[in-house]
Amino acid sequence: TILLRGGGQQFIDESARSLHDSIMVVRRAMKYTNIVAGGGAVEMEIAKSLSEYAKTIPGKLQNIIKAYAKSFENIPQQLCINAGIDPIEIMAQLRKRHHEGDIWTGV
């Protein structure tokens, strides 16, 4: 039993919805054991792969592929900004970890 108290009915209703959502997330995680990398991990891995591929391409096309790879890093960078975390430090750590082979690392 969980007792919810608050200053207004809207606060109580929102708290109840949040609690229900949390319980359903845990229930689903227990039922389905598959996971998807979050926090920009997939985007960082795509950026790494494209950057490595770009090194094999001669000419201007290499710059286009590098710029496209760099654009994928905007997603974890924006996650850092939204969370109030220093994006410069975190992005450097993410690049390092992904180049070391830790594909599940995200913000």
CYANA upper distance limits for C-alpha pairs under 8 A (distance plus 0.5 A):
  4 LEU  CA     12 ILE  CA      6.99
  4 LEU  CA     15 SER  CA      8.02
  4 LEU  CA     16 ALA  CA      8.13
  5 ARG  CA     12 ILE  CA      7.06
  6 GLY  CA     11 PHE  CA      6.65
  6 GLY  CA     12 ILE  CA      6.34
  7 GLY  CA     11 PHE  CA      7.35
  7 GLY  CA     12 ILE  CA      8.44
  8 GLY  CA     12 ILE  CA      7.00
  9 GLN  CA     13 ASP  CA      6.58
 10 GLN  CA     14 GLU  CA      6.64
 11 PHE  CA     15 SER  CA      6.61
 12 ILE  CA     16 ALA  CA      6.63
 13 ASP  CA     17 ARG  CA      6.75
 14 GLU  CA     18 SER  CA      6.66
 15 SER  CA     19 LEU  CA      6.59
 16 ALA  CA     20 HIS  CA      6.60
 17 ARG  CA     21 ASP  CA      6.61
 18 SER  CA     22 SER  CA      6.70
 19 LEU  CA     23 ILE  CA      6.75
 20 HIS  CA     24 MET  CA      6.71
 21 ASP  CA     25 VAL  CA      6.71
 22 SER  CA     26 VAL  CA      6.91
 23 ILE  CA     27 ARG  CA      6.62
 24 MET  CA     28 ARG  CA      6.51
 25 VAL  CA     29 ALA  CA      6.61
 26 VAL  CA     30 MET  CA      6.69
 27 ARG  CA     31 LYS  CA      6.71
 28 ARG  CA     32 TYR  CA      6.39
 29 ALA  CA     33 THR  CA      6.54
 37 ALA  CA     41 ALA  CA      6.39
 37 ALA  CA     42 VAL  CA      6.95
 37 ALA  CA    104 TRP  CA      6.27
 37 ALA  CA    105 THR  CA      8.30
 37 ALA  CA    106 GLY  CA      7.99
 38 GLY  CA     42 VAL  CA      7.61
 38 GLY  CA    104 TRP  CA      8.42
 38 GLY  CA    106 GLY  CA      6.62
 38 GLY  CA    107 VAL  CA      8.35
 39 GLY  CA     76 PRO  CA      6.76
 39 GLY  CA     79 LEU  CA      7.68
 39 GLY  CA    105 THR  CA      8.33
 39 GLY  CA    106 GLY  CA      4.88
 39 GLY  CA    107 VAL  CA      5.09
 40 GLY  CA     44 MET  CA      6.60
 40 GLY  CA     73 GLU  CA      8.37
 40 GLY  CA     75 ILE  CA      6.62
 40 GLY  CA     76 PRO  CA      5.06
 40 GLY  CA     79 LEU  CA      8.32
 40 GLY  CA    106 GLY  CA      5.67
 40 GLY  CA    107 VAL  CA      6.87
 41 ALA  CA     45 GLU  CA      6.74
 41 ALA  CA     76 PRO  CA      8.22
 41 ALA  CA    103 ILE  CA      7.10
 41 ALA  CA    104 TRP  CA      6.24
 41 ALA  CA    105 THR  CA      5.93
 41 ALA  CA    106 GLY  CA      4.80
 41 ALA  CA    107 VAL  CA      7.97
 42 VAL  CA     46 ILE  CA      6.74
 42 VAL  CA    103 ILE  CA      8.13
 42 VAL  CA    104 TRP  CA      8.24
 43 GLU  CA     47 ALA  CA      6.62
 43 GLU  CA     72 PHE  CA      5.86
 43 GLU  CA     73 GLU  CA      6.92
 43 GLU  CA     75 ILE  CA      7.64
 43 GLU  CA     76 PRO  CA      8.01
 44 MET  CA     48 LYS  CA      6.63
 44 MET  CA     72 PHE  CA      7.22
 44 MET  CA     73 GLU  CA      6.48
 44 MET  CA     76 PRO  CA      8.12
 44 MET  CA     94 LEU  CA      7.95
 44 MET  CA     95 ARG  CA      7.75
 44 MET  CA     98 HIS  CA      7.71
 44 MET  CA    106 GLY  CA      8.42
 45 GLU  CA     49 SER  CA      6.67
 45 GLU  CA     98 HIS  CA      7.10
 45 GLU  CA    103 ILE  CA      6.85
 46 ILE  CA     50 LEU  CA      6.58
 46 ILE  CA     69 ALA  CA      7.58
 46 ILE  CA     72 PHE  CA      7.68
 47 ALA  CA     51 SER  CA      6.54
 47 ALA  CA     68 TYR  CA      8.42
 47 ALA  CA     69 ALA  CA      4.81
 47 ALA  CA     70 LYS  CA      6.71
 47 ALA  CA     71 SER  CA      8.34
 47 ALA  CA     72 PHE  CA      6.21
 47 ALA  CA     73 GLU  CA      7.12
 48 LYS  CA     52 GLU  CA      6.73
 48 LYS  CA     69 ALA  CA      7.71
 48 LYS  CA     95 ARG  CA      8.30
 48 LYS  CA     98 HIS  CA      7.88
 48 LYS  CA     99 HIS  CA      7.84
 49 SER  CA     53 TYR  CA      6.63
 50 LEU  CA     54 ALA  CA      6.51
 50 LEU  CA     65 ILE  CA      7.18
 50 LEU  CA     66 LYS  CA      7.41
 50 LEU  CA     68 TYR  CA      8.40
 50 LEU  CA     69 ALA  CA      5.92
 51 SER  CA     55 LYS  CA      7.17
 51 SER  CA     65 ILE  CA      7.65
 51 SER  CA     66 LYS  CA      6.00
 51 SER  CA     69 ALA  CA      6.46
 52 GLU  CA     56 THR  CA      7.87
 53 TYR  CA     57 ILE  CA      7.62
 54 ALA  CA     61 LEU  CA      8.46
 54 ALA  CA     62 GLN  CA      5.45
 54 ALA  CA     63 ASN  CA      8.05
 54 ALA  CA     65 ILE  CA      6.21
 54 ALA  CA     66 LYS  CA      6.57
 55 LYS  CA     62 GLN  CA      7.32
 56 THR  CA     62 GLN  CA      8.42
 57 ILE  CA     61 LEU  CA      7.30
 57 ILE  CA     62 GLN  CA      5.82
 58 PRO  CA     62 GLN  CA      6.47
 59 GLY  CA     63 ASN  CA      8.16
 60 LYS  CA     64 ILE  CA      7.16
 61 LEU  CA     65 ILE  CA      6.77
 62 GLN  CA     66 LYS  CA      6.67
 63 ASN  CA     67 ALA  CA      6.60
 64 ILE  CA     68 TYR  CA      6.71
 65 ILE  CA     69 ALA  CA      6.60
 66 LYS  CA     70 LYS  CA      6.60
 67 ALA  CA     71 SER  CA      6.78
 68 TYR  CA     72 PHE  CA      7.48
 69 ALA  CA     73 GLU  CA      7.82
 70 LYS  CA     74 ASN  CA      7.84
 73 GLU  CA     77 GLN  CA      6.75
 74 ASN  CA     78 GLN  CA      6.44
 75 ILE  CA     79 LEU  CA      6.80
 76 PRO  CA     80 CYS  CA      6.79
 76 PRO  CA     91 MET  CA      8.12
 76 PRO  CA    106 GLY  CA      7.88
 76 PRO  CA    107 VAL  CA      6.80
 77 GLN  CA     81 ILE  CA      6.92
 77 GLN  CA     87 PRO  CA      6.07
 77 GLN  CA     91 MET  CA      7.20
 78 GLN  CA     82 ASN  CA      6.57
 78 GLN  CA     87 PRO  CA      8.37
 79 LEU  CA     83 ALA  CA      6.66
 79 LEU  CA    107 VAL  CA      7.58
 80 CYS  CA     84 GLY  CA      6.64
 80 CYS  CA     85 ILE  CA      5.44
 80 CYS  CA     86 ASP  CA      7.06
 80 CYS  CA     87 PRO  CA      5.76
 80 CYS  CA     90 ILE  CA      8.04
 80 CYS  CA    107 VAL  CA      7.29
 81 ILE  CA     85 ILE  CA      6.36
 81 ILE  CA     86 ASP  CA      7.51
 81 ILE  CA     87 PRO  CA      6.78
 85 ILE  CA     90 ILE  CA      8.21
 86 ASP  CA     90 ILE  CA      6.94
 87 PRO  CA     91 MET  CA      6.26
 88 ILE  CA     92 ALA  CA      6.80
 89 GLU  CA     93 GLN  CA      6.84
 90 ILE  CA     94 LEU  CA      6.57
 90 ILE  CA    107 VAL  CA      7.80
 91 MET  CA     95 ARG  CA      6.61
 92 ALA  CA     96 LYS  CA      6.74
 93 GLN  CA     97 ARG  CA      6.59
 94 LEU  CA     98 HIS  CA      6.56
 94 LEU  CA    105 THR  CA      7.33
 94 LEU  CA    106 GLY  CA      7.35
 94 LEU  CA    107 VAL  CA      8.20
 95 ARG  CA     99 HIS  CA      6.62
 96 LYS  CA    100 GLU  CA      6.76
 97 ARG  CA    101 GLY  CA      7.04
 97 ARG  CA    102 ASP  CA      5.95
 97 ARG  CA    103 ILE  CA      8.22
 97 ARG  CA    105 THR  CA      7.52
 98 HIS  CA    102 ASP  CA      5.48
 98 HIS  CA    103 ILE  CA      6.00
 98 HIS  CA    105 THR  CA      7.64
